[in-house]
Amino acid sequence: MSFSRTIEAQLPCPSCAMPLSGTFWVLIDLGERPDLLLLLETGDLNTLRCPHCHAHSTAPVALLVHDPVGRRVYFAIPPDTAEHVAREQAQSLLLEWLAARREEAPHPSMADLRVAQDVAGIQRAIERHSRRRNARRSAEPPAAAADPSTALLEGVAALLAADTAEELAAAARPLLNMPDADRLLSQLAEQARLAGETTTARAIAEARPLLARLRAGEPLDTPPAIRPAGHELSSHALQAALRALSPAALHDAVRNHPVLLEPWADETLADLVDTALDEGNERLAAEIELRREALAALHRELMAPPALAAAAAMLLQTRNEEAITTLLDTYPALLTEPARMVLWQLGLAAAAADDLPTSQYARELHAMLQQVRIGLEEPAS
């Protein structure tokens, strides 16, 4: 018996309202249909393509996805669906799926559901859980002799996690002692890129120049990271995000709490969703999930590398204190760790070009941004 199912439906184009007919997935077991994971990843699952206005969108249908590798079940809620209706849809699809696989165990229940705002949310949730699972596995001691590739990647992770010159030197020492380390890292980066593991490829790309400079004996200190212990959002930052009921309000929340734009903030919000669901608080989970999706869209807009580079370059050219304040208010992403790293790299580039005043100013700005960020995250008295 098939675990996956589609429906035939006629839906209006969200752009021009013309009726569109199509076949849409409502129940997917990735163990049975691993090919559909690719459609999730590319955003081509349950798409509406209008021949009249040529708009592309995702069909607003309920979707339940079982990820057997992650041992989780995800449910996407159609927009503007009432909570009780969404719960009934989720329960109906889950019961249908359980009935189809009644010979198998264990059987997930409603408590095992992970709610996503849309199909893209399911894809991000699967990716996030996969990353966590892989991270836990990499932390386990190897049962056999360590693979040189694994040792290299662990060295890269330690190198990029270093917060001081001493930690950097300690993390780099094993890599510096490996013969042909740079060549092997180049090969690993290419393999990761071809396999679609962009995060791994990017990490290796960032580590290689650091390693080369250390090998050449160049002095190198690493900027201190603004990172709360355990990557936790402060309660006032979280409350500001939850109170933001419109795009403008969310922009204000991010302006006052740029920590919400940090790459790890989405992981923290996703953990809070899981915690709320574990406690049976579906309403809170849905509220957090809505803000998480909105923040993800804002992150894509404000944290794109070209946008960060342009904002950091403008900051580096600004000497007036009032103009700097205006710039930070306009570009709150400048107060995130990725933006500070861009500024740090601009300072290093200026030093390499013998532009010592610009290099020094970049360091001063780097320290100033840290103090502003710390001040923003301090609880109001």
N, C-alpha and C positions, 0 to 999 in steps of 0.2 A: 504494500500500500504506500502511496506517495505521501511524504510528509509536507510537501510544498504545494501551494495552490495559487491560482490567479483568478481574477474576475474580469468580466467584460463590463465596461461602464462608459457612459457618455457624460463628459464634464465640460463646463464652459472654459474657454480660454481666459485666463486671468487678466489678459491684456486687452482683448477686443470682444470678449464674451461670446465668440462664435462657438457652437457646440462641437466638441471633439470626441470621437469614439476611440477606444483603445483597450488593450489588455494590460492589466496591472497586477503586480504581485501583492498579496496580502499576507501570505504565510511562506516563510523561507526557512528551510533547514540547511545550513551551509555544509553539513556533513553529507547530505544527499546531493546538493547543488553547489559545489565549491566554485563553479564558474560564475555564479551570481555575485560572488565577493568582488570580482573585477568590476562589475557594473556599479556596485556600491562605491568602490574606490574612485571610479571615474565620474561619478555623478550621473550615470546614464540609466539608473534603475527608476522605473515608474515615471518616465519623463513625458511631458506633453509638448509636442512640436506643432505649432499652428501653421497651416499652409496659407492662411490669410494674412496674418501680420508678421509671421516668421518668429514669433516669440517662443522661447524655450522656458519651461518651468517644470516643477515636480508635481505630479498628481496628488491632490489632497485626499489620500485614502489611508486608512489605518494599516499598519504593517507590523507584523511580528517576525523577528529573526532569531533563530537559535544558532549560537556559536558553540559547536561542540568542543573546539579546542580550548576556548576560554571558559567552557562550562557555564555560559550565561545566556539569558534570553532578553532580547531588547524589543521595545515597543515604541513605534513612532506615532505621535498624536497628530491627527490632521489639525490645521489651524482653526482657531475659534471653536474647538470642541468642548462642550461642557464637561466638567470633571466626572460626573456620574456616567455620562455617555461614554467617555474615554475608558472608564473602569470596566463598563459592561463589554465594550469592544475587546479590550485586552483579555478579559476573562473568557469570552467566547472563543477567541482565537487560540488562547492557551489550552483550553479544554479540548478543542478540535485537534490541536497538535499532540496533546497527551494521548488522546484516544487513538491516533494513528500510530503512535509508538508505544502502545501499552505493554509490549513485551520487554521493553528496555527499562533500565533503572540506572541511576536514580532519576526520579521525576521532579523537575522544578515546579515550584508553586508560584502563586502571585507574589510572594515575598522575594522571589528570585528575579522578578522583572526589573530591568533598568530602563527608565523612561527617557526617551530622546525627543527633541522638539520636531525633528523631521528626519528624512532618510540620511541626509548628510550628518546629522547628529549620531545616528547609529554607526555610521562608518567611523566617525571620530572616536566613539566610545570603544569600538572593537580595537582600533589602533592603540588607544590609550591603555586598555587592559592588556593587549599584547606586549606593549613596551614594559609595563610593570612586571608581567610574567617573565619576560626575557631578562629584566634586571635582577629579579630574584634568582633566576637560574644562574646568571653569571656570577652572583655572589656566593653560590654554593661551591664547596671545595671539589675539584675535579676527581673523578674516580680513577682516572688513569693519568699517564704522563700528560702534562699540559701541552696543548697545541701552541706552537710559536705565534700563530695568528691571534689566539686568545690572549696570550701574554702581551702582545703588542697593543691590542685594543684596551686591555686593562691599564697599560702604561699610558695610553692616550687619555683615558678617562681621568686618571690621577693627575696628569699634566694639566688638563683643562680645569680641574677642580681646585688647583693650588691657589691660595689666597695671599701668600707671601713669597718673597724671594727664596727663603729657606725651604718652604714646601715645594716650590717649583724645582729647586735643585735636587731635592730628595726624590721627587717624582720622575725627574728626567734621568737620574743616574742609571737605572736599569736599561732604559732605552739607549743611552749613550754607549753602554757596554755591549749592546747587541750588534753583531756584524751585519752590514747591509740593512740596517733598520729603515733608512729612508726609502730604499728601493722596495722593501717589503710593504711599507706603509703606502707607497704609491700604488702598488698592486692591489692592496686591500681597499683603498679608496675607489679604484676603478671597479673592483668586484661589487662593492657596496652600491656604487652608482648604477651599475647595470642591473642589480637586483632590486632597484627602487628604494634602497635604504638610504634616503637622502640625509637623515640625521647623522648616521654613522659616517657617511662620506664627508659631510661638512665638518664634523669633529676632527677627522683626520687631516682635512685641509687646513684647519686652524692650528693643529698641533705641529705640522711639519716645519713651518718657518720658525716657530719657537725652538724646536729641537735643533734646527740648523744654526741658529744664533748661539745657542748654548754650546753646541759642538765647536763653534768658532771661538768660544771664550768671551763672547760679548757680554757685558753686564746687562742684566735684564731684570726688572722688578715688575711684579704683576699688580695691577690696581686692586684695591680691596673691594670685595663684592658687597653690594647692599642686598642682603638676603636674610630675612628673619629666620630664626632657628626653626628647622623643620619645614621651611617654606609654608608658613601659616599666615593667612590673612588676618589682620587685626579685626576685632569685632566692629569697630566704627567704619572700617572700609567695607566690610561685608554688609552692614546695615545700610550704608549709603547706596550700595549696588541694589539691594532689595527694595529700597524706597524709590528707585528710579523707574517711573512708570511710562516714560517717553524717551525717544532718542535724545532730545535736548537735555533731559534730566540725567541720562546716563553719561552724556558728555561732561556735565557738571560734576558728576560723581568721579569720573576719571581724572578731571582737572584737579580735584581736591585730594584724590587718592590714586596717584599714578601707579601704585603697586598693583592695581587691578589689571594693568596692561602687561605685567610681567609674564614671561612664557609659562611659568609654573602656576600662575593663578588659576588657569583653566583646570589643571589637575586638582588643585585644592577645592574648587567649587564642585568638581565631579565627585570627589570624596565625600563632600557634604551632602550631595544628592544621595549617594549610597547609604550614608549614615541615617538620613531622614527616612529613606525607604525601609531600612532595617528596623527603625523604631516605629514603623507604621504610619509615619506622618507624610502621607502622599501629597497633601496640599503644599507643605513646605518644600518637598522635593520638586514639585512642578514649578513653584515660584523661583527656586534657585536655578532650575534648568532653563527657564525662560530668560533669566538674566545672563546665564552662561552663554546661551546662543547669541544673545544681543552683543555681549562683550566679545565673542569670537568674531563677529562681523566688524566690530569697531577695531579689534586688533588687526584684522587684515587690512583695514584702511589706514591706520595710523602707524603700524609697525612694519610696513613693507620696507625692505632694505633701501630702495631709492629714496623713500620719504625720510627715513632716519638719517641717511647720509646728507641729504639736502638741508635738513633742520640743523644737524651738527655743524655743517659748514657755515650756515648763517650765524649760528651762535659764536663760532670762532671769529667771525668778522665783526661781532658786536662788542663795543667797549663801554657803552653807556649803561649804567645800572638800571635805569628806568626802561630802556629798550630791552635789556635782558629779561626783566620781569614780564614785559609784554610778550616776548618771544616764548617764554616758558608757559605763559597762560594760553597762548595760541597753540603751542606744540607740547602738550603734557607728556608725550612719549619721550621727550628729552630727559625726563626724570626717571627713566627705566634703565636697567642694567645694560641691555643691548645698545642703547644710545650712548651710554657712557663709554662702552667699549669702542664704539665707532670714534668717539672724541679722543680716546686714548690712542687709537691707531693713527688718527690724524696728527696727533702730537709726535708720535714716533716717526711718521713720515716727514714732518717738518724738521725734526732733529737730524734725520738722515740727509736732508737737503741743506744742512747747516743754517736753517732758519731758527735760531735759538730763541728769539723773542716769541714767535708763534708757538714753539714747543713748550716754553714755560707757561704761556697763557693758557694753553690747552690743559696743562696740569692743574693750574689754578681753577679753571672752570670745572674740571673733573672733581676736585675737592669741594668746590662750592655746590655742585649739583648733589653731592652726597649729603651735605649739611641741610640743604633745602628739603630733600626727600625725607631725611630723618625728622625734621621739624614738622612736615606735613603729617607724618605717621604717628606723632606723639598725641596721646589723648588730650582733648581740649579740657582745660581746667575749669 
